[in-house]
Amino acid sequence: MLRNNENTLPQPPVGSCASLPGDVQFSLVSTEGTERATEEAVPARTVEPTAQERRGHLQLRTFSSLEHRDFRYFWASTFFASAAQWIQQITIGWLVYQMTGSAFLLGAINGVRALPFLFVSPIAGVLADRFERRGLLVGTQVALGVLAILFAVGVQTGRIEVWHIFLFSLLTGVAWTFNQPARMAILPNLVPRAQLMNSMSLTSASFNVTRIIGPAVGGLLIAFVGAAGNFYLQAGLYVLVILMVLPIRIPPVGQEARSRSMMENLAEGARYVTRERLILTLVLLGLMPSILIMPYMSLMPAFAKDTLGQGPEGLGFLMAAAGVGALVGMLTLASLGDVRRKGLLILWCGVLMSLGLIFFSRSTILPVAIVSLMLLGAFSMSFMSTNNVIIQTIIPDNLRGRIMSIYNLDWGLMPLGSLIAGLIAEEWGTPNALTIFGLLSLIIAVVALLRIGSLRRA
């Protein structure tokens, strides 16, 4: 469960908003605390710019962050970890439906996997600030690999029951909850600050590449080698993640945090978020995609069948369209690099992703739906990525794990949005449910655009 939230934003192509207007001059949010926080947010280790960066360039440099050795290893580890997760997701879904024929249990499995983010994520953030982050990454991958092998043996021997699948999903969710804050806290130490937008965009692009190809590969493997083979492959991918993480040079952390109790560490992170008003605004805005936008994915099968009259092939095209749009958006952002006025980009992308969901909800033919989903994928990923970049730029390194664990709480709330969307769809139909969610998101984005001047200037 990689948090698909480590990235950036584009311009006029698919996934852009930089040249749009909207700098209204009244604000409800104070920037005093944010300015202080920015001054304190000194990276733990300074990454030297490459020779090309020192000379300066005017051309787009989409893959410039890959010039840094440690980031190359980090990017590869993200690719392998994301591939493992997408293969697991398609295989778990196939197993549950084959054993039960229940669409409800399909949704319940996703909810169980996300549940640990609500309860375990703050503790995971404390650990990421107290102990060596590379060790935490390796430990979680070992746990995930062992779980995958044990589950593969169970599937192969025919001893798996439905409750085993739920337990496996819950435990893998816990492991990913401990993995994410450490992983997100490491990235800003691997590239110069000016390349943070580029590096997060490329990281998100690797996630979206596997989002496109992972389910297809998983489905083919189920057909040719069986479900157990997928879990053995997943364990092998986690070994590759470990091999990529071990060579990364990561600055030490934890001495300051370990001088206090874990409860004091937890309270310190919460106080920071509530005190720094811009951070609090960004964390709250980060809930928009998870609660109001992403539930469209859980309703996609019903929309494809009942509204568009499509079968499995059409559903596949729709799912791939959002992934392609997100990938194009991330590569566009990576090419633009360290754009100014990132806050304004966030707000306009919030408006445009909301419009993308509304257009999709009212589409009645497949081509229009595909185009709408591509735009929705591009702008939603751009919104989340740029939001992440601004937060990572402001917060100090010794608090990074705790702040990012709070930011990750939206993963745990995603099933809530899907549940509410499902209830509305049952009563008023899937298109109307998606329209309502899109309108709510649009209202929030427009109000934020007009009223939060500090974010527009960020």
FITIMAR-742802 format. One record per residue (C-alpha): z negated, x negated, y negated; chain; residue number from 0. Coordinates in Angstrom, 3 decimals. Layout:
N
((Z,X,Y),'A',NUM)
...
***
This chain:
458
((0.000,0.000,0.000),'A',0)
((1.110,-2.219,-2.548),'A',1)
((0.517,-0.968,-5.747),'A',2)
((3.830,-0.438,-7.024),'A',3)
((2.240,-1.074,-10.375),'A',4)
((2.731,-4.884,-11.275),'A',5)
((5.756,-4.919,-13.659),'A',6)
((7.722,-4.358,-16.988),'A',7)
((10.366,-2.542,-19.147),'A',8)
((14.117,-2.407,-20.168),'A',9)
((16.492,-1.445,-23.036),'A',10)
((19.512,0.895,-23.224),'A',11)
((20.674,0.472,-19.586),'A',12)
((18.949,2.420,-16.822),'A',13)
((15.227,1.988,-17.454),'A',14)
((15.169,1.228,-21.181),'A',15)
((13.583,2.376,-24.347),'A',16)
((13.253,-0.598,-26.680),'A',17)
((15.632,0.479,-29.412),'A',18)
((14.315,4.022,-29.739),'A',19)
((12.434,5.137,-32.866),'A',20)
((8.905,6.444,-33.043),'A',21)
((6.568,4.306,-35.173),'A',22)
((4.529,7.037,-36.886),'A',23)
((1.713,5.577,-38.945),'A',24)
((-1.464,7.460,-38.068),'A',25)
((-3.809,6.533,-35.248),'A',26)
((-6.811,7.881,-33.398),'A',27)
((-7.609,4.611,-31.615),'A',28)
((-9.334,1.607,-33.131),'A',29)
((-7.863,-1.834,-32.463),'A',30)
((-10.885,-3.879,-33.510),'A',31)
((-12.198,-4.363,-29.990),'A',32)
((-8.735,-5.064,-28.621),'A',33)
((-8.096,-7.841,-31.127),'A',34)
((-11.378,-9.459,-30.103),'A',35)
((-10.494,-9.078,-26.421),'A',36)
((-7.099,-10.636,-26.930),'A',37)
((-8.634,-13.686,-28.542),'A',38)
((-11.002,-14.084,-25.582),'A',39)
((-8.350,-13.605,-22.922),'A',40)
((-7.563,-17.259,-22.270),'A',41)
((-5.853,-17.933,-18.917),'A',42)
((-7.909,-19.931,-16.450),'A',43)
((-5.043,-22.338,-15.896),'A',44)
((-2.192,-23.121,-18.272),'A',45)
((1.224,-23.097,-16.596),'A',46)
((3.579,-25.584,-18.207),'A',47)
((6.930,-24.183,-19.365),'A',48)
((10.010,-25.502,-17.608),'A',49)
((12.468,-27.804,-19.353),'A',50)
((14.820,-24.895,-19.969),'A',51)
((12.023,-22.882,-21.576),'A',52)
((11.152,-25.752,-23.917),'A',53)
((14.780,-26.058,-25.004),'A',54)
((15.060,-22.307,-25.597),'A',55)
((17.855,-19.993,-24.500),'A',56)
((19.606,-16.943,-25.851),'A',57)
((21.080,-15.760,-22.562),'A',58)
((19.411,-13.337,-20.230),'A',59)
((17.391,-15.128,-17.575),'A',60)
((16.646,-12.493,-14.985),'A',61)
((15.089,-14.808,-12.405),'A',62)
((13.478,-17.358,-14.729),'A',63)
((9.963,-16.959,-13.291),'A',64)
((11.235,-18.177,-9.926),'A',65)
((11.519,-21.647,-11.461),'A',66)
((7.745,-21.927,-10.994),'A',67)
((6.743,-23.093,-7.509),'A',68)
((3.589,-21.014,-7.147),'A',69)
((5.290,-17.839,-8.304),'A',70)
((8.068,-18.336,-5.728),'A',71)
((5.474,-18.332,-2.961),'A',72)
((3.746,-15.317,-4.512),'A',73)
((7.027,-13.400,-4.802),'A',74)
((7.904,-14.115,-1.165),'A',75)
((4.449,-12.979,-0.034),'A',76)
((4.919,-9.715,-1.943),'A',77)
((8.287,-9.155,-0.282),'A',78)
((6.918,-9.628,3.241),'A',79)
((3.795,-7.536,2.568),'A',80)
((5.845,-4.691,1.067),'A',81)
((8.281,-4.753,3.990),'A',82)
((5.370,-4.474,6.415),'A',83)
((3.943,-1.493,4.575),'A',84)
((7.210,0.449,4.367),'A',85)
((7.886,-0.152,8.073),'A',86)
((4.366,1.071,8.870),'A',87)
((4.785,4.162,6.705),'A',88)
((7.995,5.336,8.375),'A',89)
((6.643,4.604,11.867),'A',90)
((3.289,6.310,11.315),'A',91)
((5.064,9.383,9.956),'A',92)
((7.389,9.469,12.944),'A',93)
((4.484,9.165,15.408),'A',94)
((2.434,11.909,13.749),'A',95)
((5.314,14.356,13.625),'A',96)
((6.404,13.562,17.180),'A',97)
((2.868,14.147,18.494),'A',98)
((1.937,17.202,16.403),'A',99)
((5.008,18.694,14.704),'A',100)
((2.725,19.304,11.696),'A',101)
((3.982,18.733,8.153),'A',102)
((0.403,19.181,6.929),'A',103)
((-0.802,16.219,8.993),'A',104)
((2.009,14.097,7.543),'A',105)
((0.555,14.666,4.082),'A',106)
((-2.986,14.202,5.344),'A',107)
((-2.146,10.750,6.693),'A',108)
((-0.987,9.633,3.246),'A',109)
((-4.170,11.027,1.739),'A',110)
((-6.367,9.136,4.212),'A',111)
((-4.545,5.899,3.464),'A',112)
((-5.055,6.333,-0.292),'A',113)
((-8.650,7.548,-0.111),'A',114)
((-10.304,4.070,-0.010),'A',115)
((-8.909,3.261,-3.464),'A',116)
((-11.227,5.872,-4.963),'A',117)
((-14.411,4.560,-3.355),'A',118)
((-13.833,0.916,-2.386),'A',119)
((-11.612,-0.355,-5.217),'A',120)
((-14.436,-1.112,-7.738),'A',121)
((-16.277,-3.177,-5.096),'A',122)
((-13.051,-4.993,-4.246),'A',123)
((-12.622,-5.862,-7.928),'A',124)
((-16.103,-7.368,-8.068),'A',125)
((-15.348,-9.528,-5.025),'A',126)
((-12.076,-10.683,-6.619),'A',127)
((-14.110,-12.017,-9.573),'A',128)
((-16.888,-13.560,-7.457),'A',129)
((-14.977,-15.338,-4.701),'A',130)
((-11.813,-17.364,-4.243),'A',131)
((-8.914,-14.947,-4.642),'A',132)
((-6.587,-16.768,-2.250),'A',133)
((-9.226,-16.513,0.470),'A',134)
((-9.479,-12.763,-0.122),'A',135)
((-5.710,-12.410,0.226),'A',136)
((-5.660,-14.381,3.466),'A',137)
((-8.631,-12.463,4.860),'A',138)
((-7.068,-9.067,4.198),'A',139)
((-3.769,-10.128,5.792),'A',140)
((-5.609,-11.349,8.895),'A',141)
((-7.376,-7.985,9.122),'A',142)
((-4.112,-6.080,8.683),'A',143)
((-2.371,-8.225,11.298),'A',144)
((-5.134,-7.707,13.877),'A',145)
((-5.122,-3.949,13.257),'A',146)
((-1.329,-3.840,13.674),'A',147)
((-1.459,-5.704,17.004),'A',148)
((-4.249,-3.518,18.396),'A',149)
((-2.392,-0.387,17.355),'A',150)
((0.879,-1.696,18.825),'A',151)
((-0.846,-2.254,22.176),'A',152)
((-2.211,1.304,22.048),'A',153)
((1.209,2.758,21.316),'A',154)
((2.867,0.641,24.004),'A',155)
((0.364,1.715,26.675),'A',156)
((0.488,5.373,25.657),'A',157)
((-3.207,5.603,24.826),'A',158)
((-2.858,6.573,21.169),'A',159)
((-4.153,9.961,20.083),'A',160)
((-3.867,11.605,16.664),'A',161)
((-7.365,10.563,15.584),'A',162)
((-6.455,6.939,16.345),'A',163)
((-3.601,7.223,13.841),'A',164)
((-5.960,8.547,11.172),'A',165)
((-8.468,5.769,11.864),'A',166)
((-5.731,3.125,11.741),'A',167)
((-4.449,4.510,8.423),'A',168)
((-7.959,4.564,6.965),'A',169)
((-8.730,0.970,7.980),'A',170)
((-5.406,-0.359,6.690),'A',171)
((-6.085,1.515,3.452),'A',172)
((-9.449,-0.233,3.137),'A',173)
((-7.827,-3.638,3.736),'A',174)
((-5.203,-2.978,1.073),'A',175)
((-7.879,-1.824,-1.342),'A',176)
((-9.528,-5.252,-1.076),'A',177)
((-6.150,-6.977,-1.295),'A',178)
((-4.782,-5.391,-4.457),'A',179)
((-7.264,-6.490,-7.182),'A',180)
((-7.136,-10.101,-5.981),'A',181)
((-3.335,-10.065,-5.801),'A',182)
((-2.957,-8.548,-9.260),'A',183)
((-5.518,-10.956,-10.736),'A',184)
((-3.652,-14.012,-9.421),'A',185)
((-0.238,-13.354,-10.966),'A',186)
((-1.021,-14.156,-14.647),'A',187)
((-2.115,-17.665,-13.605),'A',188)
((1.220,-18.513,-11.983),'A',189)
((3.604,-18.343,-14.970),'A',190)
((3.446,-18.977,-18.729),'A',191)
((2.288,-15.988,-20.731),'A',192)
((5.747,-15.470,-22.224),'A',193)
((7.102,-14.926,-18.696),'A',194)
((4.504,-12.394,-17.592),'A',195)
((6.906,-9.487,-18.149),'A',196)
((9.630,-11.243,-16.185),'A',197)
((7.333,-12.183,-13.298),'A',198)
((5.874,-8.688,-12.946),'A',199)
((9.334,-7.140,-13.058),'A',200)
((10.567,-9.439,-10.298),'A',201)
((7.468,-8.710,-8.239),'A',202)
((8.082,-4.995,-8.584),'A',203)
((11.777,-5.514,-7.804),'A',204)
((10.827,-7.110,-4.464),'A',205)
((8.710,-4.046,-3.704),'A',206)
((11.609,-1.730,-4.503),'A',207)
((14.097,-3.723,-2.419),'A',208)
((11.869,-3.189,0.599),'A',209)
((11.378,0.429,-0.475),'A',210)
((15.140,0.900,-0.063),'A',211)
((15.724,-1.065,3.136),'A',212)
((12.310,-0.868,4.839),'A',213)
((12.424,2.778,5.983),'A',214)
((16.021,2.366,7.185),'A',215)
((15.155,-0.747,9.190),'A',216)
((12.018,0.944,10.535),'A',217)
((14.011,3.970,11.679),'A',218)
((16.584,1.818,13.462),'A',219)
((13.859,-0.191,15.168),'A',220)
((12.166,2.983,16.394),'A',221)
((15.463,4.011,17.978),'A',222)
((16.222,0.656,19.605),'A',223)
((12.876,-1.017,20.409),'A',224)
((10.354,1.801,20.082),'A',225)
((7.447,2.434,17.740),'A',226)
((5.252,-0.282,19.271),'A',227)
((7.838,-2.928,18.353),'A',228)
((7.532,-1.940,14.700),'A',229)
((3.814,-2.670,14.668),'A',230)
((4.327,-6.051,16.367),'A',231)
((6.919,-6.814,13.682),'A',232)
((4.436,-5.719,11.025),'A',233)
((1.865,-8.175,12.372),'A',234)
((4.486,-10.943,12.245),'A',235)
((5.229,-10.119,8.611),'A',236)
((1.534,-10.480,7.763),'A',237)
((1.614,-13.960,9.296),'A',238)
((4.486,-14.789,6.941),'A',239)
((2.432,-13.455,4.020),'A',240)
((-0.405,-15.837,4.930),'A',241)
((2.003,-18.784,5.168),'A',242)
((3.308,-17.946,1.681),'A',243)
((-0.151,-17.509,0.123),'A',244)
((-1.784,-20.713,1.452),'A',245)
((0.288,-23.188,-0.650),'A',246)
((-0.319,-21.309,-3.933),'A',247)
((-2.491,-23.225,-6.400),'A',248)
((-4.965,-20.753,-7.823),'A',249)
((-7.641,-21.667,-10.400),'A',250)
((-11.251,-21.238,-9.257),'A',251)
((-13.220,-18.205,-10.430),'A',252)
((-16.564,-16.649,-9.701),'A',253)
((-19.208,-18.984,-11.078),'A',254)
((-20.061,-16.697,-13.997),'A',255)
((-19.894,-13.521,-11.903),'A',256)
((-22.062,-14.972,-9.129),'A',257)
((-24.811,-15.718,-11.651),'A',258)
((-25.434,-11.955,-11.774),'A',259)
((-25.815,-9.272,-9.129),'A',260)
((-22.841,-7.286,-7.874),'A',261)
((-24.173,-4.155,-9.559),'A',262)
((-24.344,-6.028,-12.875),'A',263)
((-20.778,-7.245,-12.302),'A',264)
((-19.665,-3.675,-11.654),'A',265)
((-21.358,-2.398,-14.804),'A',266)
((-19.878,-5.233,-16.861),'A',267)
((-16.345,-4.265,-15.849),'A',268)
((-16.959,-0.592,-16.635),'A',269)
((-18.461,-1.444,-20.044),'A',270)
((-15.457,-3.606,-20.908),'A',271)
((-12.991,-0.800,-20.169),'A',272)
((-14.933,1.789,-22.164),'A',273)
((-15.575,-0.599,-25.080),'A',274)
((-11.993,-1.826,-25.496),'A',275)
((-10.247,1.329,-26.639),'A',276)
((-6.694,0.142,-26.044),'A',277)
((-7.529,-0.844,-22.458),'A',278)
((-9.113,2.565,-21.880),'A',279)
((-6.016,4.254,-23.318),'A',280)
((-3.721,2.257,-21.039),'A',281)
((-5.844,2.974,-17.958),'A',282)
((-5.819,6.703,-18.704),'A',283)
((-2.075,6.733,-19.393),'A',284)
((-1.631,4.909,-16.087),'A',285)
((-2.783,8.089,-14.344),'A',286)
((0.322,9.980,-15.520),'A',287)
((2.804,8.677,-12.933),'A',288)
((0.384,8.957,-10.005),'A',289)
((-0.840,12.488,-10.726),'A',290)
((2.119,14.133,-12.480),'A',291)
((5.278,12.187,-11.536),'A',292)
((4.962,10.721,-8.032),'A',293)
((4.064,14.031,-6.294),'A',294)
((7.810,14.780,-6.359),'A',295)
((8.105,12.467,-3.350),'A',296)
((5.861,14.636,-1.183),'A',297)
((7.924,17.721,-2.136),'A',298)
((11.272,15.997,-1.656),'A',299)
((11.966,17.321,1.880),'A',300)
((11.386,20.918,0.755),'A',301)
((13.489,20.453,-2.399),'A',302)
((16.348,18.834,-0.459),'A',303)
((16.454,21.627,2.138),'A',304)
((15.632,24.763,0.149),'A',305)
((17.093,23.981,-3.288),'A',306)
((19.981,21.605,-2.551),'A',307)
((20.790,22.822,0.974),'A',308)
((20.709,19.267,2.328),'A',309)
((19.729,17.922,5.730),'A',310)
((18.287,14.518,6.677),'A',311)
((21.289,12.631,5.297),'A',312)
((20.960,14.217,1.863),'A',313)
((17.218,13.569,1.886),'A',314)
((17.923,9.916,2.623),'A',315)
((20.291,9.700,-0.347),'A',316)
((17.663,11.240,-2.617),'A',317)
((14.909,8.871,-1.493),'A',318)
((17.210,5.871,-1.873),'A',319)
((18.337,6.990,-5.349),'A',320)
((14.836,6.701,-6.793),'A',321)
((14.436,3.258,-5.227),'A',322)
((17.794,2.055,-6.571),'A',323)
((16.943,3.319,-10.042),'A',324)
((13.576,1.561,-9.938),'A',325)
((15.211,-1.677,-8.801),'A',326)
((17.817,-1.530,-11.586),'A',327)
((15.074,-0.805,-14.112),'A',328)
((12.985,-3.757,-12.959),'A',329)
((15.913,-6.196,-13.010),'A',330)
((16.792,-4.972,-16.501),'A',331)
((13.233,-5.603,-17.673),'A',332)
((13.195,-9.003,-16.045),'A',333)
((16.381,-9.875,-17.933),'A',334)
((14.939,-8.791,-21.281),'A',335)
((11.878,-11.007,-20.816),'A',336)
((8.971,-10.971,-23.269),'A',337)
((10.067,-8.041,-25.422),'A',338)
((8.057,-7.119,-28.510),'A',339)
((6.407,-3.737,-29.139),'A',340)
((5.657,-3.187,-25.461),'A',341)
((3.419,-0.247,-26.346),'A',342)
((6.338,1.580,-27.917),'A',343)
((8.342,0.895,-24.764),'A',344)
((5.612,2.451,-22.634),'A',345)
((5.529,5.601,-24.726),'A',346)
((9.286,6.150,-24.796),'A',347)
((9.568,5.466,-21.089),'A',348)
((6.815,8.035,-20.578),'A',349)
((8.927,10.572,-22.444),'A',350)
((12.075,9.678,-20.538),'A',351)
((10.501,9.639,-17.073),'A',352)
((9.107,13.111,-17.794),'A',353)
((12.560,14.332,-18.812),'A',354)
((13.974,12.756,-15.658),'A',355)
((11.577,14.805,-13.511),'A',356)
((12.430,17.989,-15.429),'A',357)
((16.179,17.400,-15.032),'A',358)
((15.708,16.732,-11.320),'A',359)
((13.642,19.891,-10.867),'A',360)
((16.406,22.036,-12.370),'A',361)
((19.298,20.382,-10.514),'A',362)
((21.117,22.479,-7.927),'A',363)
((23.760,20.040,-6.665),'A',364)
((23.246,16.703,-4.954),'A',365)
((25.084,14.387,-7.436),'A',366)
((23.051,15.651,-10.405),'A',367)
((19.835,15.293,-8.426),'A',368)
((20.727,11.714,-7.450),'A',369)
((21.457,10.681,-11.049),'A',370)
((18.234,12.330,-12.244),'A',371)
((16.224,10.484,-9.598),'A',372)
((17.782,7.159,-10.506),'A',373)
((16.740,7.664,-14.125),'A',374)
((13.308,8.870,-13.040),'A',375)
((12.835,5.803,-10.812),'A',376)
((13.922,3.398,-13.549),'A',377)
((11.764,4.823,-16.322),'A',378)
((8.661,5.489,-14.215),'A',379)
((8.588,1.949,-12.829),'A',380)
((9.247,0.572,-16.314),'A',381)
((6.340,2.643,-17.646),'A',382)
((3.949,1.351,-14.985),'A',383)
((5.103,-2.260,-15.218),'A',384)
((4.807,-2.566,-18.970),'A',385)
((1.451,-0.834,-18.920),'A',386)
((0.281,-3.456,-16.433),'A',387)
((1.654,-6.311,-18.531),'A',388)
((-0.208,-5.257,-21.683),'A',389)
((-3.476,-4.906,-19.773),'A',390)
((-3.038,-8.294,-18.088),'A',391)
((-2.246,-9.924,-21.437),'A',392)
((-5.432,-8.648,-23.062),'A',393)
((-8.156,-8.963,-20.424),'A',394)
((-10.066,-12.239,-19.781),'A',395)
((-9.522,-13.950,-16.440),'A',396)
((-13.171,-13.753,-15.366),'A',397)
((-12.980,-9.926,-15.517),'A',398)
((-9.442,-9.540,-14.244),'A',399)
((-10.300,-8.402,-10.717),'A',400)
((-12.728,-5.718,-11.905),'A',401)
((-10.409,-4.334,-14.586),'A',402)
((-7.438,-4.195,-12.228),'A',403)
((-9.559,-2.459,-9.577),'A',404)
((-10.321,0.287,-12.115),'A',405)
((-6.630,0.441,-12.963),'A',406)
((-5.924,0.852,-9.211),'A',407)
((-8.020,4.022,-8.987),'A',408)
((-4.868,6.028,-9.688),'A',409)
((-3.704,5.247,-6.133),'A',410)
((-6.618,7.264,-4.820),'A',411)
((-5.777,10.172,-7.130),'A',412)
((-2.136,10.374,-6.066),'A',413)
((-2.873,12.677,-3.077),'A',414)
((-4.708,15.025,-5.466),'A',415)
((-1.556,15.397,-7.547),'A',416)
((0.480,16.015,-4.393),'A',417)
((-2.010,18.632,-3.196),'A',418)
((-1.913,20.535,-6.502),'A',419)
((1.891,20.317,-6.610),'A',420)
((2.052,21.659,-3.061),'A',421)
((-0.166,24.617,-3.906),'A',422)
((1.955,25.476,-6.958),'A',423)
((5.130,25.104,-4.881),'A',424)
((3.767,27.516,-2.269),'A',425)
((3.137,30.129,-4.958),'A',426)
((6.055,29.683,-7.368),'A',427)
((8.564,27.469,-5.574),'A',428)
((9.208,23.711,-5.473),'A',429)
((11.543,23.538,-8.536),'A',430)
((9.000,25.349,-10.722),'A',431)
((6.154,23.129,-9.513),'A',432)
((8.093,20.013,-10.434),'A',433)
((9.083,21.489,-13.794),'A',434)
((5.436,22.251,-14.622),'A',435)
((4.393,18.700,-13.765),'A',436)
((7.272,17.274,-15.794),'A',437)
((6.354,19.383,-18.830),'A',438)
((2.687,18.356,-18.635),'A',439)
((3.709,14.696,-18.471),'A',440)
((6.121,15.182,-21.388),'A',441)
((3.421,16.786,-23.565),'A',442)
((1.026,13.892,-22.904),'A',443)
((3.722,11.297,-23.628),'A',444)
((4.829,12.944,-26.889),'A',445)
((1.254,13.372,-28.141),'A',446)
((0.519,9.728,-27.322),'A',447)
((3.725,8.635,-29.064),'A',448)
((2.819,10.514,-32.230),'A',449)
((-0.924,9.925,-32.341),'A',450)
((-1.833,6.543,-30.830),'A',451)
((-0.679,4.057,-33.432),'A',452)
((-2.526,1.082,-31.898),'A',453)
((-0.507,1.462,-28.683),'A',454)
((2.788,1.712,-30.566),'A',455)
((1.969,-1.601,-32.219),'A',456)
((0.783,-3.346,-29.023),'A',457)
***
